[in-house]
Amino acid sequence: MNLEEALFEAEASMEKAVEFMMHEFAGIRTGKASPALVETLDVETYGSTMKLKQLALISVPEPRLLVIQPFDAGTVKDIARAINESKIGITPAVDGKLIRIPIPELSEERRRDLAKTVKTIAEDTRVRVRSCRREAMESAKKLQKSGELTEDALRDAEGDIQKLTDKAVADIDSHVNHKEQELLKI
């Protein structure tokens, strides 16, 4: 592996960590209906586990209402059970072949708890980014020991790796601030 490959791999890993964090943020409810709240729920049906988005059409007819329309009416009870057992804390209403999920207004205390959850997810992502940085630094040091890099080139590589890390952390902070504002806005 050469230096360019190590830098590219570090950047790709950091971007994936930030993308995963954003995906996790989408599952945190903000008092507005969003298909992302439920689409990745695991539903056990017909002896296997599938994601909800594979089993049903999820729509938002009103700002505080999700409607789930299963492709197969036989999965309605399984989907309702999966929603009840999930950590989103919302009770679905089964209406024949449809499932309606009213999204209640968040209390101030619940908003603060969700903001703490956002910060925890962000810190986990920062740890992943720092781990990517450490791996890239180790790769650069190995290249220097094998004679492929000079001391100056190693210092430059470490600076480039740090710039990638700083960019990823700034992205994380930006997304955290946006999500917190979204959560705390009434």
DADAJO-V365248 format. One record per helix or strand of 3 or more residues. SS is the DSSP state (a for helix, b for strand). FROM is the first residue (numbers start at 1). TO is the last residue. If there is no record, write none. Layout:
ss=SS from=FROM to=TO
ss=SS from=FROM to=TO
//
This chain:
ss=a from=3 to=26
ss=a from=35 to=37
ss=b from=42 to=45
ss=b from=48 to=51
ss=a from=52 to=55
ss=b from=56 to=62
ss=b from=65 to=70
ss=a from=73 to=85
ss=b from=93 to=95
ss=b from=98 to=102
ss=a from=108 to=145
ss=a from=151 to=184
//
